[in-house]
Amino acid sequence: MAGKDYYQILGVSRTASEKEIKQAYRRLARKHHPDLNPGDKLAEVKFKEINAAYEVLSNPEKRKKYDQFGEQWEYADQFAKSGGQERVRWDFGKGGTTFEYDDLGGFSDIFSSLFDDSGIGSRMRRGPRRGQDIESPIKVSLEEAYHGSTRMMQLQTEEPCTACGGTGRVGNRVCTICGGAGGKVNPKRLEVKIPAGVRDGSRIRIAGEGGFGLAGGSKGDLYLIVKVLPHKLFERKGDDLYTEVSVPLAIAILGGEVRLPTLNGNLSLKIPPETQNGKVFRMAGKGMPQLGNSKYGNMFAKVKVVLPSNLTEEEKNLFERLRSLRPT
């Protein structure tokens, strides 16, 4: 890292806040992570530089020393441990200055988990810990939300590194297998059941498919956040459906039946005589299923009277006669 500016590596200013540094690190770590750039040596080098920079700048004490002493921040102080523990010594050549200080023990975490704000380092120092829950969006058609469905999904699942056990470190050194991440991302096909009645924002829980646990802790859960796509015929409001039904002029005047599409097949809708444009019919129980029970919402159909076009002479004469019988 000789000659490298940690702030420049992370792309932040020297006055950047802890939040800005963390956001920059996460963005760059995702971009250059070895698992996402297999075989790319430049990405591997960049990844290590990012980790080294973040290790210092994310630690207020180390950052303060770095701001004051630059690259030699590690040698700025001399430490002494009680109890006669072994010291670590640096000798900068003949005639140079010798610095020595006690072994500092545990290092700060240099790879904040891409999925866990608490970081692998903090997890490493505790007992068994459950993995983090993960959220992922899923787009669902209105038909799927009505009937329910089963879908095969390609997911990116997080698995602990077998070399370091998910801690990101082997002893006091960064794990060279996972680069300090504590795990790797693997593709996985998963069968997902979408229950009937789901809405925008519904959460589908898939147990044990979240982040990996540490020290024997169980995996977290995966929550799929539902986004119901717009439909060309129906508008959904809660468990009710709203639609338009086209009614020919003659049926609107004289009465009759028209076909009404639903999400469960077609219905025959009775139109009483002299039905006005814009009238709304309510069909009880023809809306969306209610999530978790056997009840259904309602469907509301708004009449759209369709005027005839391309009239024949006979039809025009009939309308002329009607106009004479019902002058405005």
C-alpha positions in Angstrom: 0.0 0.0 0.0 3.0 2.3 -0.2 2.2 5.6 -1.7 -1.6 4.9 -1.6 -4.1 7.4 -0.3 -6.8 5.6 1.7 -9.3 8.4 1.1 -8.6 8.3 -2.7 -8.9 4.5 -2.7 -12.5 4.8 -1.3 -13.3 7.8 -3.3 -14.2 10.1 -0.4 -12.9 13.4 1.0 -10.9 13.7 4.1 -13.9 15.3 5.8 -16.2 12.3 4.9 -18.4 11.1 7.7 -18.4 7.5 9.0 -21.6 6.9 7.1 -20.1 8.2 3.8 -17.0 6.0 4.3 -19.1 2.9 5.0 -21.4 3.5 2.0 -18.4 4.0 -0.3 -16.7 0.9 1.0 -19.8 -1.2 0.5 -20.3 0.0 -3.0 -16.7 -0.7 -4.0 -16.5 -4.1 -2.1 -19.5 -5.4 -4.0 -18.0 -4.2 -7.3 -14.6 -5.8 -6.8 -15.4 -8.8 -4.6 -13.5 -11.9 -5.9 -16.7 -14.0 -6.0 -18.2 -11.6 -8.5 -15.0 -11.3 -10.5 -13.6 -14.8 -10.8 -10.1 -14.9 -12.3 -9.7 -11.1 -12.3 -6.4 -10.4 -10.6 -6.8 -6.7 -10.9 -10.2 -6.9 -9.0 -8.5 -9.0 -6.4 -5.8 -6.4 -5.8 -8.3 -3.6 -5.7 -10.4 -5.6 -3.3 -7.5 -5.9 -0.9 -6.7 -2.2 -1.2 -10.3 -1.3 -0.4 -10.3 -3.5 2.7 -7.0 -2.1 3.9 -8.3 1.5 3.5 -11.6 0.7 5.2 -9.9 -1.0 8.1 -8.2 2.3 9.0 -10.8 4.9 8.0 -13.7 3.0 9.7 -11.8 3.1 13.0 -11.9 6.6 14.6 -8.6 6.1 16.5 -6.7 4.6 13.5 -8.1 7.3 11.2 -6.9 10.0 13.6 -3.4 8.6 13.5 -3.5 8.2 9.8 -4.6 11.8 9.3 -1.7 12.9 11.5 1.1 10.5 10.4 0.1 9.2 7.0 1.4 5.8 6.0 3.5 5.5 9.2 0.5 5.8 11.4 1.0 2.2 12.8 4.4 3.3 14.2 3.2 6.5 15.7 2.9 5.3 19.3 4.9 3.0 21.5 2.9 0.5 23.4 3.9 -1.6 26.4 2.0 -4.5 27.8 2.0 -5.6 31.4 2.9 -9.1 32.3 6.1 -9.4 30.2 4.3 -10.3 27.0 6.3 -10.4 23.9 6.8 -7.2 21.9 6.9 -6.7 18.2 9.9 -4.7 16.9 10.6 -2.9 13.7 14.1 -1.8 12.7 14.3 0.6 9.8 17.8 -0.1 8.8 21.2 1.0 9.8 21.1 4.3 11.5 17.4 4.4 11.3 14.8 4.6 14.1 13.6 1.5 15.9 10.0 1.3 17.0 8.6 -1.4 19.2 5.2 -2.0 20.8 3.2 -4.8 22.2 1.2 -7.2 20.1 -2.1 -5.4 19.8 -4.1 -8.7 19.7 -7.5 -8.6 17.8 -7.7 -6.4 14.8 -10.8 -4.6 13.8 -13.0 -6.1 11.1 -11.8 -5.1 7.7 -14.7 -6.5 5.8 -18.1 -5.3 6.9 -20.5 -8.0 5.7 -22.2 -7.2 2.5 -25.4 -8.4 4.2 -24.9 -7.6 7.9 -24.5 -4.0 9.2 -23.0 -5.3 12.4 -20.0 -6.8 10.6 -18.3 -10.1 10.7 -15.7 -8.9 13.2 -18.4 -8.2 15.9 -19.9 -11.6 15.2 -16.6 -13.3 15.5 -16.2 -12.2 19.2 -19.5 -13.7 20.3 -21.0 -17.1 20.9 -23.4 -18.8 18.5 -25.2 -16.2 16.5 -28.1 -16.6 14.1 -27.6 -15.3 10.5 -29.2 -12.1 9.3 -32.6 -12.1 7.6 -32.4 -11.0 4.0 -35.1 -9.2 1.9 -35.5 -9.6 -1.8 -38.2 -8.3 -4.2 -40.5 -10.6 -6.2 -42.9 -9.4 -9.0 -46.2 -11.2 -9.1 -49.0 -11.0 -11.7 -52.6 -10.3 -10.5 -53.5 -13.8 -11.7 -50.8 -15.3 -9.5 -52.0 -13.2 -6.6 -55.5 -14.5 -7.2 -54.9 -18.2 -7.7 -51.6 -18.6 -5.9 -48.7 -20.2 -7.7 -45.4 -22.1 -7.4 -42.3 -20.5 -9.0 -38.7 -21.6 -9.5 -36.4 -18.7 -8.6 -32.6 -18.2 -9.1 -31.3 -16.8 -5.8 -27.9 -15.7 -4.6 -27.3 -17.3 -1.2 -24.6 -16.5 1.3 -22.5 -19.5 2.6 -19.8 -19.3 5.2 -16.2 -19.7 4.2 -14.9 -23.2 5.1 -11.4 -21.9 5.7 -12.2 -19.3 8.4 -15.6 -20.5 9.5 -17.3 -17.3 8.6 -15.1 -15.0 10.8 -13.1 -13.5 8.0 -9.9 -14.2 9.8 -7.5 -17.0 10.4 -5.7 -16.1 13.6 -4.9 -12.4 13.4 -4.7 -12.4 9.6 -7.3 -11.8 7.0 -8.5 -15.0 5.5 -6.9 -15.3 2.0 -9.7 -17.6 0.7 -12.6 -15.3 1.2 -10.6 -12.0 1.4 -12.1 -11.2 4.8 -15.7 -11.5 3.7 -16.4 -14.5 5.9 -18.4 -16.1 3.1 -19.2 -16.3 -0.5 -22.2 -15.9 -2.7 -23.5 -19.0 -4.5 -26.4 -19.3 -7.0 -29.2 -21.5 -6.0 -32.5 -22.6 -7.5 -35.4 -22.5 -5.1 -39.1 -23.5 -5.4 -41.2 -20.6 -4.0 -44.9 -20.9 -3.2 -46.9 -17.7 -3.6 -50.1 -17.9 -1.5 -53.4 -16.7 -2.9 -54.3 -13.2 -1.8 -50.9 -11.6 -1.5 -50.8 -7.9 -1.9 -48.2 -5.2 -2.6 -45.8 -5.3 0.3 -46.7 -8.8 1.5 -43.7 -10.7 2.9 -43.2 -14.4 2.0 -40.9 -16.0 4.5 -38.6 -18.8 3.4 -37.0 -20.2 6.5 -33.2 -20.9 6.6 -32.4 -19.2 3.3 -31.0 -15.9 4.7 -27.5 -15.0 5.9 -25.2 -17.7 7.4 -24.8 -18.0 11.2 -21.6 -18.2 13.1 -20.2 -20.5 15.8 -23.0 -23.0 15.3 -25.7 -20.4 14.9 -28.6 -21.1 12.5 -29.1 -19.4 9.2 -31.4 -16.4 8.9 -34.6 -16.3 6.8 -35.3 -15.0 3.4 -38.2 -12.6 3.0 -39.6 -12.0 -0.5 -41.3 -8.6 -0.7 -44.2 -8.9 -3.1 -44.8 -6.3 -5.9 -48.2 -7.1 -7.7 -47.9 -5.9 -11.3 -50.7 -3.7 -12.9 -53.4 -5.5 -14.9 -54.9 -4.4 -18.2 -58.5 -5.1 -17.2 -58.7 -4.9 -13.4 -57.7 -2.3 -10.7 -57.2 -3.7 -7.3 -58.1 -1.9 -4.1 -57.6 -4.0 -1.1 -59.5 -7.2 -1.7 -61.9 -5.6 -4.2 -61.5 -5.5 -8.0 -62.7 -2.7 -10.3 -63.3 -3.0 -14.0 -65.3 -1.6 -16.9 -67.9 -3.5 -18.9 -68.9 -2.6 -22.4 -72.7 -2.5 -23.0 -74.2 -2.0 -26.5 -76.7 0.8 -26.8 -79.6 -1.5 -27.5 -79.0 -3.6 -24.4 -78.5 -0.6 -22.3 -81.9 0.7 -23.4 -83.9 -2.6 -23.6 -82.0 -4.7 -21.1 -80.2 -8.0 -21.7 -77.0 -9.8 -20.8 -73.3 -9.1 -21.5 -70.1 -11.1 -20.9 -68.0 -10.0 -17.9 -64.4 -11.3 -17.7 -63.1 -12.2 -14.2 -59.9 -13.7 -12.9 -61.7 -17.0 -12.6 -63.5 -17.2 -16.0 -66.4 -15.2 -17.6 -69.7 -14.2 -16.0 -73.0 -13.4 -17.5 -74.0 -10.0 -16.2 -77.7 -9.0 -16.4 -78.3 -5.5 -17.6 -81.7 -4.1 -16.6 -83.6 -1.8 -19.2 -82.6 1.8 -19.3 -79.2 1.3 -17.7 -77.3 4.6 -17.8 -73.7 5.0 -18.8 -71.4 5.0 -15.7 -73.7 2.8 -13.6 -71.7 0.5 -11.3 -72.7 -3.1 -10.6 -71.4 -5.0 -7.5 -70.7 -8.7 -7.7 -70.3 -10.0 -4.2 -67.5 -12.5 -3.6 -66.0 -12.0 -7.1 -63.0 -10.0 -6.0 -59.6 -11.1 -4.6 -59.2 -13.9 -2.1 -58.4 -12.7 1.4 -54.9 -13.9 2.5 -55.1 -16.6 5.1 -58.8 -17.4 4.9 -61.5 -18.6 2.5 -63.3 -15.2 2.0 -63.3 -13.1 -1.1 -63.6 -9.4 -1.8 -66.1 -7.9 -4.3 -66.0 -6.9 -8.0 -67.3 -3.6 -9.2 -68.1 -3.2 -12.9 -68.7 0.2 -14.3 -71.0 0.4 -17.4 -69.5 1.9 -20.6 -72.3 2.3 -23.1 -71.0 1.6 -26.6 -72.7 3.7 -29.4 -73.2 2.0 -32.8 -71.1 3.1 -35.8 -71.4 2.6 -39.6 -75.3 2.8 -39.4 -77.3 1.6 -42.3 -80.0 3.8 -43.8 -82.7 1.7 -42.1 -81.0 2.2 -38.7 -80.6 5.9 -39.3 -84.3 6.2 -40.1 -85.2 4.3 -36.9 -83.1 6.8 -34.8 -84.7 9.7 -36.7 -88.1 8.3 -35.8 -87.0 7.9 -32.2 -85.8 11.5 -32.1 -89.2 12.7 -33.4 -90.9 10.7 -30.7 -88.6 12.1 -27.9 -87.8 15.7 -28.9 -85.4 17.4 -26.6 
